[in-house]
Amino acid sequence: MKIGYARVSTQEQSLDLQLDALEKAGCEKIYQEKMSGMKDDRLQLNQLIEYAREGDVLVVYKLDRLGRSTKRLIELSEELQERGIELVSIRDSIDTTTAVGKAMFKMLAVLSEMERDLISERTRAGLESARARGRKGGRPKKDNRQVEKAIKLYDTEQYTVKEIEEITSVSKATLYREIRKRVSK
């Protein structure tokens, strides 16, 4: 059975173009949603995946209708493959029911994995380079004098934590963390 999935990101957008293409592709059942592709928890897509059986074909207008991130697309395609469900993307000319379509999809997966690895390598190299020049990562430390002042104000029991934050620019989290350190000593 061919099962279609159509999605647009906002309520104002129309599904008509996708629905027409899915019907033309022979989809017997079509799930549709108006929700951002960045959200992984999409009710209609989840219902479609639950409904689909081995031998079914999931048809989308474009791959980005399934998900915006390559990682999510790969996870979804692996899940479909494990369950024996094929994937067809009309506009991207990907059809995993054919040998060429399967190869193309796997090549895209390999390229995306390589892209993730390259990003990771560049990040590590950048951090090492910064460390070699004496730079440290992370947030800058709060001025110890301001933290001590905040603790003293707290100890007077004359100010609320909110007032202490405003006076010293020391956050509530930092203040409580320093108080816990003092108590645990």
Backbone hydrogen bonds, N-H to C=O, Kabsch-Sander energy under -0.5 kcal/mol:
donor,donor_aa,acceptor,acceptor_aa,energy
3,I,1,M,-0.6
3,I,57,V,-3.2
4,G,29,K,-3.2
5,Y,59,V,-2.0
6,A,31,Y,-2.6
8,V,33,E,-1.9
13,Q,10,T,-0.8
19,L,15,L,-2.8
20,D,16,D,-2.7
21,A,17,L,-2.0
22,L,18,Q,-2.6
23,E,19,L,-2.5
24,K,20,D,-2.3
25,A,21,A,-1.7
26,G,23,E,-1.4
27,C,22,L,-2.2
28,E,2,K,-2.3
29,K,2,K,-1.1
31,Y,4,G,-2.8
33,E,6,A,-1.9
35,M,8,V,-2.1
35,M,33,E,-0.5
39,K,36,S,-0.9
40,D,38,M,-0.5
42,R,40,D,-1.4
43,L,41,D,-0.6
46,N,42,R,-2.7
47,Q,43,L,-2.5
48,L,44,Q,-2.5
49,I,45,L,-2.5
50,E,46,N,-2.2
51,Y,47,Q,-2.3
52,A,48,L,-2.7
55,G,84,G,-2.9
56,D,53,R,-2.5
57,V,1,M,-2.6
58,L,86,E,-2.9
59,V,3,I,-3.1
59,V,57,V,-0.6
60,V,88,V,-2.7
61,Y,5,Y,-0.6
65,R,62,K,-1.8
66,L,63,L,-1.9
67,G,63,L,-1.1
68,R,37,G,-1.1
73,L,69,S,-2.1
74,I,70,T,-2.6
75,E,71,K,-2.5
76,L,72,R,-2.6
77,S,73,L,-2.7
78,E,74,I,-2.5
79,E,75,E,-2.2
80,L,76,L,-2.5
81,Q,77,S,-2.7
82,E,78,E,-2.6
83,R,79,E,-1.5
84,G,81,Q,-1.3
85,I,80,L,-3.0
86,E,56,D,-2.3
86,E,84,G,-0.5
88,V,58,L,-2.8
89,S,94,I,-3.0
90,I,60,V,-2.7
90,I,88,V,-0.6
91,R,61,Y,-3.2
93,S,89,S,-0.7
93,S,90,I,-0.8
94,I,89,S,-1.6
95,D,93,S,-0.5
96,T,87,L,-2.9
98,T,95,D,-1.9
102,K,98,T,-2.2
103,A,99,A,-2.3
104,M,100,V,-2.7
105,F,101,G,-2.3
106,K,102,K,-2.3
107,M,103,A,-2.5
108,L,104,M,-2.3
109,A,105,F,-1.9
110,V,106,K,-2.4
111,L,107,M,-2.6
112,S,108,L,-2.3
113,E,109,A,-2.1
114,M,110,V,-2.4
115,E,111,L,-2.3
116,R,112,S,-2.2
117,D,113,E,-2.3
118,L,114,M,-2.6
119,I,115,E,-2.3
120,S,116,R,-2.2
121,E,117,D,-2.5
122,R,118,L,-2.7
123,T,119,I,-2.3
124,R,120,S,-2.5
125,A,121,E,-2.6
126,G,122,R,-2.4
127,L,123,T,-2.4
128,E,124,R,-2.5
129,S,125,A,-2.3
130,A,126,G,-2.2
131,R,127,L,-2.5
132,A,128,E,-2.3
133,R,129,S,-1.1
134,G,131,R,-2.0
135,R,130,A,-2.6
146,Q,143,D,-0.6
147,V,143,D,-2.0
148,E,144,N,-2.8
149,K,145,R,-2.3
150,A,146,Q,-2.4
151,I,147,V,-2.3
152,K,148,E,-2.5
153,L,149,K,-2.5
154,Y,150,A,-2.2
155,D,151,I,-2.6
156,T,152,K,-1.4
157,E,153,L,-0.6
157,E,154,Y,-1.3
158,Q,153,L,-0.7
159,Y,153,L,-0.6
164,I,160,T,-2.3
165,E,161,V,-2.5
166,E,162,K,-2.1
167,I,163,E,-2.4
168,T,164,I,-2.6
169,S,165,E,-2.3
171,S,169,S,-0.5
175,L,171,S,-2.6
176,Y,172,K,-2.8
177,R,173,A,-2.3
178,E,174,T,-2.5
179,I,175,L,-2.2
180,R,176,Y,-2.6
181,K,177,R,-2.0
182,R,178,E,-2.0
183,V,179,I,-2.3
184,S,180,R,-2.4
185,K,181,K,-0.6
185,K,182,R,-0.6
